[in-house]
Amino acid sequence: MPSAVVITGSWRKSSFSGDENCVTVAPSIQGAAVIDSKHGESDVLAFTSKAWTGLVQAVGLLH
């Protein structure tokens, strides 16, 4: 059974989200949590701090 994601701050819409593709991010005890803003009742995707940093850096390299 997956562990619960404990949110430690406010949810924020990603600056890369457009009108159609909305991603919302919040800090968590584990690192970061991500949800699809249009489907807020959907599951939370949890990242460790190390994994989140790696993802953000990789996305930055694409732009």
PyMOL Python script that loads the backbone (N, CA, C, O; Angstrom):
from pymol import cmd

cmd.read_pdbstr("""\
ATOM      1  N   MET A   1       0.847  -1.185   0.000  1.00  0.00           N
ATOM      2  CA  MET A   1       0.000   0.000   0.000  1.00  0.00           C
ATOM      3  C   MET A   1       0.886   1.240   0.000  1.00  0.00           C
ATOM      4  O   MET A   1       1.810   1.330   0.809  1.00  0.00           O
ATOM      5  N   PRO A   2       0.627   2.198  -0.889  1.00  0.00           N
ATOM      6  CA  PRO A   2       1.442   3.408  -0.943  1.00  0.00           C
ATOM      7  C   PRO A   2       1.291   4.249   0.323  1.00  0.00           C
ATOM      8  O   PRO A   2       0.235   4.251   0.955  1.00  0.00           O
ATOM      9  N   SER A   3       2.355   4.961   0.684  1.00  0.00           N
ATOM     10  CA  SER A   3       2.280   5.827   1.855  1.00  0.00           C
ATOM     11  C   SER A   3       1.569   7.129   1.482  1.00  0.00           C
ATOM     12  O   SER A   3       1.535   7.526   0.318  1.00  0.00           O
ATOM     13  N   ALA A   4       1.012   7.772   2.485  1.00  0.00           N
ATOM     14  CA  ALA A   4       0.301   9.029   2.265  1.00  0.00           C
ATOM     15  C   ALA A   4       1.293  10.145   1.968  1.00  0.00           C
ATOM     16  O   ALA A   4       2.402  10.167   2.503  1.00  0.00           O
ATOM     17  N   VAL A   5       0.887  11.055   1.121  1.00  0.00           N
ATOM     18  CA  VAL A   5       1.698  12.229   0.806  1.00  0.00           C
ATOM     19  C   VAL A   5       1.239  13.350   1.735  1.00  0.00           C
ATOM     20  O   VAL A   5       0.066  13.722   1.743  1.00  0.00           O
ATOM     21  N   VAL A   6       2.174  13.880   2.514  1.00  0.00           N
ATOM     22  CA  VAL A   6       1.853  14.947   3.458  1.00  0.00           C
ATOM     23  C   VAL A   6       2.301  16.271   2.854  1.00  0.00           C
ATOM     24  O   VAL A   6       3.495  16.530   2.706  1.00  0.00           O
ATOM     25  N   ILE A   7       1.323  17.103   2.509  1.00  0.00           N
ATOM     26  CA  ILE A   7       1.586  18.404   1.889  1.00  0.00           C
ATOM     27  C   ILE A   7       2.005  19.387   2.978  1.00  0.00           C
ATOM     28  O   ILE A   7       1.356  19.481   4.020  1.00  0.00           O
ATOM     29  N   THR A   8       3.096  20.122   2.733  1.00  0.00           N
ATOM     30  CA  THR A   8       3.621  21.051   3.737  1.00  0.00           C
ATOM     31  C   THR A   8       3.483  22.517   3.329  1.00  0.00           C
ATOM     32  O   THR A   8       3.946  23.399   4.052  1.00  0.00           O
ATOM     33  N   GLY A   9       2.867  22.788   2.202  1.00  0.00           N
ATOM     34  CA  GLY A   9       2.707  24.165   1.738  1.00  0.00           C
ATOM     35  C   GLY A   9       1.505  24.281   0.820  1.00  0.00           C
ATOM     36  O   GLY A   9       0.674  23.376   0.749  1.00  0.00           O
ATOM     37  N   SER A  10       1.422  25.386   0.127  1.00  0.00           N
ATOM     38  CA  SER A  10       0.291  25.654  -0.764  1.00  0.00           C
ATOM     39  C   SER A  10       0.497  25.029  -2.140  1.00  0.00           C
ATOM     40  O   SER A  10       1.625  24.892  -2.615  1.00  0.00           O
ATOM     41  N   TRP A  11      -0.614  24.653  -2.768  1.00  0.00           N
ATOM     42  CA  TRP A  11      -0.583  24.185  -4.152  1.00  0.00           C
ATOM     43  C   TRP A  11      -0.381  25.393  -5.058  1.00  0.00           C
ATOM     44  O   TRP A  11      -0.994  26.439  -4.850  1.00  0.00           O
ATOM     45  N   ARG A  12       0.486  25.248  -6.072  1.00  0.00           N
ATOM     46  CA  ARG A  12       0.742  26.325  -7.033  1.00  0.00           C
ATOM     47  C   ARG A  12       0.668  25.761  -8.443  1.00  0.00           C
ATOM     48  O   ARG A  12       1.169  24.670  -8.716  1.00  0.00           O
ATOM     49  N   LYS A  13       0.037  26.519  -9.337  1.00  0.00           N
ATOM     50  CA  LYS A  13      -0.036  26.115 -10.747  1.00  0.00           C
ATOM     51  C   LYS A  13       1.335  26.309 -11.376  1.00  0.00           C
ATOM     52  O   LYS A  13       1.971  27.347 -11.192  1.00  0.00           O
ATOM     53  N   SER A  14       1.780  25.318 -12.108  1.00  0.00           N
ATOM     54  CA  SER A  14       3.070  25.395 -12.776  1.00  0.00           C
ATOM     55  C   SER A  14       3.097  26.544 -13.774  1.00  0.00           C
ATOM     56  O   SER A  14       2.104  26.800 -14.455  1.00  0.00           O
ATOM     57  N   SER A  15       4.230  27.237 -13.863  1.00  0.00           N
ATOM     58  CA  SER A  15       4.364  28.330 -14.823  1.00  0.00           C
ATOM     59  C   SER A  15       4.393  27.811 -16.254  1.00  0.00           C
ATOM     60  O   SER A  15       4.223  28.589 -17.192  1.00  0.00           O
ATOM     61  N   PHE A  16       4.604  26.507 -16.438  1.00  0.00           N
ATOM     62  CA  PHE A  16       4.613  25.903 -17.774  1.00  0.00           C
ATOM     63  C   PHE A  16       3.225  25.436 -18.200  1.00  0.00           C
ATOM     64  O   PHE A  16       3.043  25.007 -19.340  1.00  0.00           O
ATOM     65  N   SER A  17       2.246  25.512 -17.304  1.00  0.00           N
ATOM     66  CA  SER A  17       0.892  25.067 -17.629  1.00  0.00           C
ATOM     67  C   SER A  17       0.208  26.084 -18.526  1.00  0.00           C
ATOM     68  O   SER A  17       0.319  27.293 -18.323  1.00  0.00           O
ATOM     69  N   GLY A  18      -0.490  25.576 -19.506  1.00  0.00           N
ATOM     70  CA  GLY A  18      -1.303  26.434 -20.360  1.00  0.00           C
ATOM     71  C   GLY A  18      -2.750  26.305 -19.950  1.00  0.00           C
ATOM     72  O   GLY A  18      -3.051  25.837 -18.852  1.00  0.00           O
ATOM     73  N   ASP A  19      -3.656  26.723 -20.834  1.00  0.00           N
ATOM     74  CA  ASP A  19      -5.078  26.604 -20.533  1.00  0.00           C
ATOM     75  C   ASP A  19      -5.543  25.154 -20.589  1.00  0.00           C
ATOM     76  O   ASP A  19      -6.456  24.771 -19.859  1.00  0.00           O
ATOM     77  N   GLU A  20      -4.934  24.357 -21.434  1.00  0.00           N
ATOM     78  CA  GLU A  20      -5.363  22.973 -21.623  1.00  0.00           C
ATOM     79  C   GLU A  20      -4.652  21.989 -20.694  1.00  0.00           C
ATOM     80  O   GLU A  20      -5.258  21.017 -20.243  1.00  0.00           O
ATOM     81  N   ASN A  21      -3.384  22.229 -20.407  1.00  0.00           N
ATOM     82  CA  ASN A  21      -2.577  21.304 -19.615  1.00  0.00           C
ATOM     83  C   ASN A  21      -2.177  21.966 -18.311  1.00  0.00           C
ATOM     84  O   ASN A  21      -1.226  22.747 -18.262  1.00  0.00           O
ATOM     85  N   CYS A  22      -2.909  21.649 -17.259  1.00  0.00           N
ATOM     86  CA  CYS A  22      -2.676  22.299 -15.974  1.00  0.00           C
ATOM     87  C   CYS A  22      -2.070  21.321 -14.978  1.00  0.00           C
ATOM     88  O   CYS A  22      -2.644  20.272 -14.684  1.00  0.00           O
ATOM     89  N   VAL A  23      -0.914  21.680 -14.473  1.00  0.00           N
ATOM     90  CA  VAL A  23      -0.238  20.888 -13.459  1.00  0.00           C
ATOM     91  C   VAL A  23      -0.080  21.755 -12.228  1.00  0.00           C
ATOM     92  O   VAL A  23       0.354  22.903 -12.318  1.00  0.00           O
ATOM     93  N   THR A  24      -0.431  21.206 -11.081  1.00  0.00           N
ATOM     94  CA  THR A  24      -0.329  21.926  -9.826  1.00  0.00           C
ATOM     95  C   THR A  24       0.673  21.198  -8.940  1.00  0.00           C
ATOM     96  O   THR A  24       0.663  19.971  -8.849  1.00  0.00           O
ATOM     97  N   VAL A  25       1.545  21.978  -8.284  1.00  0.00           N
ATOM     98  CA  VAL A  25       2.639  21.424  -7.496  1.00  0.00           C
ATOM     99  C   VAL A  25       2.570  21.967  -6.077  1.00  0.00           C
ATOM    100  O   VAL A  25       2.207  23.124  -5.867  1.00  0.00           O
ATOM    101  N   ALA A  26       2.920  21.126  -5.098  1.00  0.00           N
ATOM    102  CA  ALA A  26       3.002  21.553  -3.701  1.00  0.00           C
ATOM    103  C   ALA A  26       4.198  20.874  -3.046  1.00  0.00           C
ATOM    104  O   ALA A  26       4.538  19.742  -3.389  1.00  0.00           O
ATOM    105  N   PRO A  27       4.834  21.563  -2.107  1.00  0.00           N
ATOM    106  CA  PRO A  27       5.904  20.907  -1.358  1.00  0.00           C
ATOM    107  C   PRO A  27       5.304  19.847  -0.434  1.00  0.00           C
ATOM    108  O   PRO A  27       4.189  19.998   0.065  1.00  0.00           O
ATOM    109  N   SER A  28       6.057  18.786  -0.220  1.00  0.00           N
ATOM    110  CA  SER A  28       5.598  17.725   0.669  1.00  0.00           C
ATOM    111  C   SER A  28       6.752  17.257   1.536  1.00  0.00           C
ATOM    112  O   SER A  28       7.905  17.607   1.281  1.00  0.00           O
ATOM    113  N   ILE A  29       6.455  16.478   2.545  1.00  0.00           N
ATOM    114  CA  ILE A  29       7.509  15.925   3.392  1.00  0.00           C
ATOM    115  C   ILE A  29       8.476  15.102   2.541  1.00  0.00           C
ATOM    116  O   ILE A  29       9.681  15.103   2.792  1.00  0.00           O
ATOM    117  N   GLN A  30       7.955  14.409   1.545  1.00  0.00           N
ATOM    118  CA  GLN A  30       8.775  13.574   0.679  1.00  0.00           C
ATOM    119  C   GLN A  30       9.611  14.392  -0.299  1.00  0.00           C
ATOM    120  O   GLN A  30      10.678  13.940  -0.715  1.00  0.00           O
ATOM    121  N   GLY A  31       9.159  15.571  -0.672  1.00  0.00           N
ATOM    122  CA  GLY A  31       9.851  16.409  -1.652  1.00  0.00           C
ATOM    123  C   GLY A  31       8.871  17.321  -2.364  1.00  0.00           C
ATOM    124  O   GLY A  31       8.802  18.516  -2.079  1.00  0.00           O
ATOM    125  N   ALA A  32       8.104  16.745  -3.304  1.00  0.00           N
ATOM    126  CA  ALA A  32       7.104  17.518  -4.046  1.00  0.00           C
ATOM    127  C   ALA A  32       5.952  16.605  -4.440  1.00  0.00           C
ATOM    128  O   ALA A  32       6.126  15.401  -4.629  1.00  0.00           O
ATOM    129  N   ALA A  33       4.780  17.201  -4.557  1.00  0.00           N
ATOM    130  CA  ALA A  33       3.581  16.478  -4.979  1.00  0.00           C
ATOM    131  C   ALA A  33       2.995  17.196  -6.188  1.00  0.00           C
ATOM    132  O   ALA A  33       3.015  18.425  -6.260  1.00  0.00           O
ATOM    133  N   VAL A  34       2.472  16.422  -7.137  1.00  0.00           N
ATOM    134  CA  VAL A  34       1.933  16.976  -8.376  1.00  0.00           C
ATOM    135  C   VAL A  34       0.553  16.383  -8.627  1.00  0.00           C
ATOM    136  O   VAL A  34       0.341  15.184  -8.447  1.00  0.00           O
ATOM    137  N   ILE A  35      -0.382  17.230  -9.043  1.00  0.00           N
ATOM    138  CA  ILE A  35      -1.709  16.762  -9.457  1.00  0.00           C
ATOM    139  C   ILE A  35      -2.081  17.440 -10.769  1.00  0.00           C
ATOM    140  O   ILE A  35      -1.513  18.466 -11.142  1.00  0.00           O
ATOM    141  N   ASP A  36      -3.037  16.849 -11.453  1.00  0.00           N
ATOM    142  CA  ASP A  36      -3.630  17.442 -12.650  1.00  0.00           C
ATOM    143  C   ASP A  36      -4.721  18.387 -12.156  1.00  0.00           C
ATOM    144  O   ASP A  36      -5.706  17.940 -11.567  1.00  0.00           O
ATOM    145  N   SER A  37      -4.558  19.670 -12.388  1.00  0.00           N
ATOM    146  CA  SER A  37      -5.495  20.674 -11.874  1.00  0.00           C
ATOM    147  C   SER A  37      -6.927  20.447 -12.330  1.00  0.00           C
ATOM    148  O   SER A  37      -7.870  20.737 -11.594  1.00  0.00           O
ATOM    149  N   LYS A  38      -7.090  19.934 -13.529  1.00  0.00           N
ATOM    150  CA  LYS A  38      -8.436  19.719 -14.059  1.00  0.00           C
ATOM    151  C   LYS A  38      -9.100  18.492 -13.447  1.00  0.00           C
ATOM    152  O   LYS A  38     -10.314  18.317 -13.559  1.00  0.00           O
ATOM    153  N   HIS A  39      -8.308  17.646 -12.803  1.00  0.00           N
ATOM    154  CA  HIS A  39      -8.822  16.432 -12.176  1.00  0.00           C
ATOM    155  C   HIS A  39      -8.284  16.360 -10.753  1.00  0.00           C
ATOM    156  O   HIS A  39      -7.579  15.416 -10.395  1.00  0.00           O
ATOM    157  N   GLY A  40      -8.618  17.362  -9.943  1.00  0.00           N
ATOM    158  CA  GLY A  40      -8.107  17.478  -8.585  1.00  0.00           C
ATOM    159  C   GLY A  40      -8.389  16.284  -7.701  1.00  0.00           C
ATOM    160  O   GLY A  40      -7.709  16.073  -6.697  1.00  0.00           O
ATOM    161  N   GLU A  41      -9.390  15.503  -8.071  1.00  0.00           N
ATOM    162  CA  GLU A  41      -9.721  14.326  -7.278  1.00  0.00           C
ATOM    163  C   GLU A  41      -8.854  13.131  -7.654  1.00  0.00           C
ATOM    164  O   GLU A  41      -8.972  12.061  -7.056  1.00  0.00           O
ATOM    165  N   SER A  42      -7.980  13.311  -8.647  1.00  0.00           N
ATOM    166  CA  SER A  42      -7.130  12.215  -9.099  1.00  0.00           C
ATOM    167  C   SER A  42      -5.986  11.986  -8.113  1.00  0.00           C
ATOM    168  O   SER A  42      -5.794  12.758  -7.174  1.00  0.00           O
ATOM    169  N   ASP A  43      -5.249  10.933  -8.341  1.00  0.00           N
ATOM    170  CA  ASP A  43      -4.130  10.581  -7.481  1.00  0.00           C
ATOM    171  C   ASP A  43      -3.034  11.638  -7.515  1.00  0.00           C
ATOM    172  O   ASP A  43      -2.894  12.382  -8.486  1.00  0.00           O
ATOM    173  N   VAL A  44      -2.275  11.687  -6.456  1.00  0.00           N
ATOM    174  CA  VAL A  44      -1.131  12.589  -6.340  1.00  0.00           C
ATOM    175  C   VAL A  44       0.117  11.829  -6.774  1.00  0.00           C
ATOM    176  O   VAL A  44       0.333  10.685  -6.373  1.00  0.00           O
ATOM    177  N   LEU A  45       0.922  12.468  -7.586  1.00  0.00           N
ATOM    178  CA  LEU A  45       2.202  11.910  -7.997  1.00  0.00           C
ATOM    179  C   LEU A  45       3.256  12.499  -7.067  1.00  0.00           C
ATOM    180  O   LEU A  45       3.466  13.712  -7.061  1.00  0.00           O
ATOM    181  N   ALA A  46       3.924  11.650  -6.278  1.00  0.00           N
ATOM    182  CA  ALA A  46       4.893  12.114  -5.286  1.00  0.00           C
ATOM    183  C   ALA A  46       6.320  11.915  -5.783  1.00  0.00           C
ATOM    184  O   ALA A  46       6.649  10.888  -6.377  1.00  0.00           O
ATOM    185  N   PHE A  47       7.156  12.911  -5.532  1.00  0.00           N
ATOM    186  CA  PHE A  47       8.568  12.863  -5.894  1.00  0.00           C
ATOM    187  C   PHE A  47       9.419  13.063  -4.643  1.00  0.00           C
ATOM    188  O   PHE A  47       9.049  13.844  -3.766  1.00  0.00           O
ATOM    189  N   THR A  48      10.540  12.377  -4.550  1.00  0.00           N
ATOM    190  CA  THR A  48      11.511  12.697  -3.509  1.00  0.00           C
ATOM    191  C   THR A  48      12.147  14.023  -3.889  1.00  0.00           C
ATOM    192  O   THR A  48      12.031  14.465  -5.033  1.00  0.00           O
ATOM    193  N   SER A  49      12.812  14.654  -2.950  1.00  0.00           N
ATOM    194  CA  SER A  49      13.488  15.922  -3.251  1.00  0.00           C
ATOM    195  C   SER A  49      14.504  15.753  -4.368  1.00  0.00           C
ATOM    196  O   SER A  49      14.594  16.599  -5.257  1.00  0.00           O
ATOM    197  N   LYS A  50      15.263  14.680  -4.333  1.00  0.00           N
ATOM    198  CA  LYS A  50      16.288  14.428  -5.348  1.00  0.00           C
ATOM    199  C   LYS A  50      15.653  14.218  -6.725  1.00  0.00           C
ATOM    200  O   LYS A  50      16.135  14.755  -7.722  1.00  0.00           O
ATOM    201  N   ALA A  51      14.571  13.434  -6.778  1.00  0.00           N
ATOM    202  CA  ALA A  51      13.898  13.172  -8.056  1.00  0.00           C
ATOM    203  C   ALA A  51      13.264  14.446  -8.609  1.00  0.00           C
ATOM    204  O   ALA A  51      13.325  14.693  -9.814  1.00  0.00           O
ATOM    205  N   TRP A  52      12.661  15.251  -7.745  1.00  0.00           N
ATOM    206  CA  TRP A  52      12.023  16.497  -8.186  1.00  0.00           C
ATOM    207  C   TRP A  52      13.068  17.454  -8.756  1.00  0.00           C
ATOM    208  O   TRP A  52      12.858  18.051  -9.812  1.00  0.00           O
ATOM    209  N   THR A  53      14.185  17.596  -8.061  1.00  0.00           N
ATOM    210  CA  THR A  53      15.261  18.470  -8.535  1.00  0.00           C
ATOM    211  C   THR A  53      15.758  18.007  -9.899  1.00  0.00           C
ATOM    212  O   THR A  53      15.980  18.826 -10.791  1.00  0.00           O
ATOM    213  N   GLY A  54      15.935  16.692 -10.066  1.00  0.00           N
ATOM    214  CA  GLY A  54      16.377  16.148 -11.344  1.00  0.00           C
ATOM    215  C   GLY A  54      15.378  16.424 -12.458  1.00  0.00           C
ATOM    216  O   GLY A  54      15.774  16.775 -13.569  1.00  0.00           O
ATOM    217  N   LEU A  55      14.082  16.268 -12.176  1.00  0.00           N
ATOM    218  CA  LEU A  55      13.053  16.535 -13.177  1.00  0.00           C
ATOM    219  C   LEU A  55      13.042  18.004 -13.580  1.00  0.00           C
ATOM    220  O   LEU A  55      12.995  18.324 -14.768  1.00  0.00           O
ATOM    221  N   VAL A  56      13.085  18.890 -12.604  1.00  0.00           N
ATOM    222  CA  VAL A  56      13.070  20.334 -12.894  1.00  0.00           C
ATOM    223  C   VAL A  56      14.294  20.719 -13.712  1.00  0.00           C
ATOM    224  O   VAL A  56      14.182  21.509 -14.649  1.00  0.00           O
ATOM    225  N   GLN A  57      15.446  20.183 -13.381  1.00  0.00           N
ATOM    226  CA  GLN A  57      16.660  20.478 -14.137  1.00  0.00           C
ATOM    227  C   GLN A  57      16.553  19.937 -15.564  1.00  0.00           C
ATOM    228  O   GLN A  57      16.955  20.614 -16.510  1.00  0.00           O
ATOM    229  N   ALA A  58      16.022  18.736 -15.729  1.00  0.00           N
ATOM    230  CA  ALA A  58      15.884  18.144 -17.058  1.00  0.00           C
ATOM    231  C   ALA A  58      14.903  18.941 -17.912  1.00  0.00           C
ATOM    232  O   ALA A  58      15.164  19.165 -19.094  1.00  0.00           O
ATOM    233  N   VAL A  59      13.802  19.366 -17.349  1.00  0.00           N
ATOM    234  CA  VAL A  59      12.833  20.176 -18.090  1.00  0.00           C
ATOM    235  C   VAL A  59      13.458  21.504 -18.476  1.00  0.00           C
ATOM    236  O   VAL A  59      13.217  22.000 -19.577  1.00  0.00           O
ATOM    237  N   GLY A  60      14.251  22.087 -17.597  1.00  0.00           N
ATOM    238  CA  GLY A  60      14.928  23.343 -17.893  1.00  0.00           C
ATOM    239  C   GLY A  60      15.873  23.211 -19.084  1.00  0.00           C
ATOM    240  O   GLY A  60      16.046  24.164 -19.843  1.00  0.00           O
ATOM    241  N   LEU A  61      16.478  22.053 -19.254  1.00  0.00           N
ATOM    242  CA  LEU A  61      17.378  21.828 -20.368  1.00  0.00           C
ATOM    243  C   LEU A  61      16.638  21.758 -21.700  1.00  0.00           C
ATOM    244  O   LEU A  61      17.235  21.975 -22.754  1.00  0.00           O
ATOM    245  N   LEU A  62      15.350  21.459 -21.658  1.00  0.00           N
ATOM    246  CA  LEU A  62      14.542  21.348 -22.868  1.00  0.00           C
ATOM    247  C   LEU A  62      14.128  22.711 -23.415  1.00  0.00           C
ATOM    248  O   LEU A  62      13.744  22.821 -24.580  1.00  0.00           O
ATOM    249  N   HIS A  63      14.202  23.733 -22.597  1.00  0.00           N
ATOM    250  CA  HIS A  63      13.729  25.068 -23.014  1.00  0.00           C
ATOM    251  C   HIS A  63      14.870  25.968 -23.325  1.00  0.00           C
ATOM    252  O   HIS A  63      14.662  27.125 -23.691  1.00  0.00           O
TER     253      HIS A  63
END
""", "prot")
cmd.dss("prot")
cmd.show_as("cartoon", "prot")
cmd.util.cbc("prot")
cmd.orient("prot")
